[in-house]
Amino acid sequence: MLTSLRPVICTSRLEESREFYTQLFGFKVTHETAWYVGLGRPGPPPRELALLDDTHLALPGPWRRPLRTACLTLEVEGGKGELERIAACGGPASGRCRGGTGSLVGDDLFVTDPSGVLIHVVALR
């Protein structure tokens, strides 16, 4: 039985990524070293995310490189107001919706983190 799932983002921008996830999505740092940041959000079930320096020896040789492509879906409370807050400070793709119009249409939007990870933000109703 699966008891935990913790996506790990390999990044060359550890500090910027930590700030992005803590400030924008309310993650708290649960563990931090020079090469690893564990992030968590309380509640049942707990939500976890980790950031790993892409050059660290914890990774097997062929995988020591920044993440190339990923998409995370994060669901948020607060409706359209929360989406607008995230779009205002969320990165280069902020405010781009499915149609790429640059305005919020519907209940979701896409932002990118400092490592280029695409984040699909969905507002819960």
Contacts in CASP RR format, 6 or more apart in sequence:
PFRMAT RR
TARGET T0000
AUTHOR 0000-0000-0000
METHOD contacts of the structure
MODEL  1
MLTSLRPVICTSRLEESREFYTQLFGFKVTHETAWYVGLGRPGPPPRELA
LLDDTHLALPGPWRRPLRTACLTLEVEGGKGELERIAACGGPASGRCRGG
TGSLVGDDLFVTDPSGVLIHVVALR
4 48 0 8 1.000
5 48 0 8 1.000
6 48 0 8 1.000
6 49 0 8 1.000
6 50 0 8 1.000
7 48 0 8 1.000
7 49 0 8 1.000
7 50 0 8 1.000
7 70 0 8 1.000
7 72 0 8 1.000
8 49 0 8 1.000
8 50 0 8 1.000
8 51 0 8 1.000
8 52 0 8 1.000
9 17 0 8 1.000
9 49 0 8 1.000
9 50 0 8 1.000
9 51 0 8 1.000
9 52 0 8 1.000
9 67 0 8 1.000
9 70 0 8 1.000
9 113 0 8 1.000
9 115 0 8 1.000
9 117 0 8 1.000
10 52 0 8 1.000
10 53 0 8 1.000
10 54 0 8 1.000
10 59 0 8 1.000
10 63 0 8 1.000
10 64 0 8 1.000
10 65 0 8 1.000
10 66 0 8 1.000
10 67 0 8 1.000
11 17 0 8 1.000
11 51 0 8 1.000
11 52 0 8 1.000
11 53 0 8 1.000
11 54 0 8 1.000
11 66 0 8 1.000
11 67 0 8 1.000
11 114 0 8 1.000
11 115 0 8 1.000
12 53 0 8 1.000
12 54 0 8 1.000
12 55 0 8 1.000
12 66 0 8 1.000
12 115 0 8 1.000
13 114 0 8 1.000
13 115 0 8 1.000
14 35 0 8 1.000
14 37 0 8 1.000
14 51 0 8 1.000
14 52 0 8 1.000
14 53 0 8 1.000
16 114 0 8 1.000
17 37 0 8 1.000
17 51 0 8 1.000
17 113 0 8 1.000
17 114 0 8 1.000
17 115 0 8 1.000
18 29 0 8 1.000
18 32 0 8 1.000
18 37 0 8 1.000
18 39 0 8 1.000
18 51 0 8 1.000
20 90 0 8 1.000
20 113 0 8 1.000
20 114 0 8 1.000
21 27 0 8 1.000
21 39 0 8 1.000
21 49 0 8 1.000
21 51 0 8 1.000
21 113 0 8 1.000
22 28 0 8 1.000
22 29 0 8 1.000
22 39 0 8 1.000
23 89 0 8 1.000
24 86 0 8 1.000
24 89 0 8 1.000
24 90 0 8 1.000
24 111 0 8 1.000
25 41 0 8 1.000
25 74 0 8 1.000
25 76 0 8 1.000
26 41 0 8 1.000
27 39 0 8 1.000
27 40 0 8 1.000
27 41 0 8 1.000
27 47 0 8 1.000
27 49 0 8 1.000
28 39 0 8 1.000
28 40 0 8 1.000
28 41 0 8 1.000
28 42 0 8 1.000
29 37 0 8 1.000
29 38 0 8 1.000
29 39 0 8 1.000
30 38 0 8 1.000
30 39 0 8 1.000
30 40 0 8 1.000
30 48 0 8 1.000
31 37 0 8 1.000
31 38 0 8 1.000
32 38 0 8 1.000
34 53 0 8 1.000
35 52 0 8 1.000
35 53 0 8 1.000
35 56 0 8 1.000
35 58 0 8 1.000
36 50 0 8 1.000
36 51 0 8 1.000
36 52 0 8 1.000
36 53 0 8 1.000
36 56 0 8 1.000
36 58 0 8 1.000
37 50 0 8 1.000
37 51 0 8 1.000
38 48 0 8 1.000
38 49 0 8 1.000
38 50 0 8 1.000
38 51 0 8 1.000
39 48 0 8 1.000
39 49 0 8 1.000
39 50 0 8 1.000
39 51 0 8 1.000
40 46 0 8 1.000
40 47 0 8 1.000
40 48 0 8 1.000
40 49 0 8 1.000
41 47 0 8 1.000
41 48 0 8 1.000
52 58 0 8 1.000
52 59 0 8 1.000
54 64 0 8 1.000
54 65 0 8 1.000
54 66 0 8 1.000
54 67 0 8 1.000
55 64 0 8 1.000
56 64 0 8 1.000
66 115 0 8 1.000
67 115 0 8 1.000
67 116 0 8 1.000
67 117 0 8 1.000
69 118 0 8 1.000
70 117 0 8 1.000
70 118 0 8 1.000
71 117 0 8 1.000
71 118 0 8 1.000
71 119 0 8 1.000
71 120 0 8 1.000
72 117 0 8 1.000
72 118 0 8 1.000
72 119 0 8 1.000
72 120 0 8 1.000
73 119 0 8 1.000
73 120 0 8 1.000
73 121 0 8 1.000
73 122 0 8 1.000
74 119 0 8 1.000
74 120 0 8 1.000
74 121 0 8 1.000
74 122 0 8 1.000
75 121 0 8 1.000
75 122 0 8 1.000
75 123 0 8 1.000
75 124 0 8 1.000
76 82 0 8 1.000
76 83 0 8 1.000
76 86 0 8 1.000
76 121 0 8 1.000
76 122 0 8 1.000
76 123 0 8 1.000
76 124 0 8 1.000
77 123 0 8 1.000
77 124 0 8 1.000
78 123 0 8 1.000
78 124 0 8 1.000
79 107 0 8 1.000
79 123 0 8 1.000
79 124 0 8 1.000
79 125 0 8 1.000
80 104 0 8 1.000
80 106 0 8 1.000
80 107 0 8 1.000
80 123 0 8 1.000
81 123 0 8 1.000
82 123 0 8 1.000
83 104 0 8 1.000
83 107 0 8 1.000
83 108 0 8 1.000
83 109 0 8 1.000
83 121 0 8 1.000
83 123 0 8 1.000
84 104 0 8 1.000
86 94 0 8 1.000
86 109 0 8 1.000
86 111 0 8 1.000
86 121 0 8 1.000
87 94 0 8 1.000
87 95 0 8 1.000
87 104 0 8 1.000
87 109 0 8 1.000
87 111 0 8 1.000
88 94 0 8 1.000
90 111 0 8 1.000
90 112 0 8 1.000
91 111 0 8 1.000
91 112 0 8 1.000
91 113 0 8 1.000
92 112 0 8 1.000
93 110 0 8 1.000
93 111 0 8 1.000
93 112 0 8 1.000
93 118 0 8 1.000
94 109 0 8 1.000
94 111 0 8 1.000
95 102 0 8 1.000
95 103 0 8 1.000
95 104 0 8 1.000
95 109 0 8 1.000
95 110 0 8 1.000
95 111 0 8 1.000
96 102 0 8 1.000
96 109 0 8 1.000
96 110 0 8 1.000
97 103 0 8 1.000
97 104 0 8 1.000
97 105 0 8 1.000
97 106 0 8 1.000
97 108 0 8 1.000
97 109 0 8 1.000
97 110 0 8 1.000
98 105 0 8 1.000
98 108 0 8 1.000
99 105 0 8 1.000
107 122 0 8 1.000
107 123 0 8 1.000
107 125 0 8 1.000
108 120 0 8 1.000
108 121 0 8 1.000
108 122 0 8 1.000
108 123 0 8 1.000
109 120 0 8 1.000
109 121 0 8 1.000
110 118 0 8 1.000
110 119 0 8 1.000
110 120 0 8 1.000
110 121 0 8 1.000
111 119 0 8 1.000
111 121 0 8 1.000
112 118 0 8 1.000
112 119 0 8 1.000
113 119 0 8 1.000
END
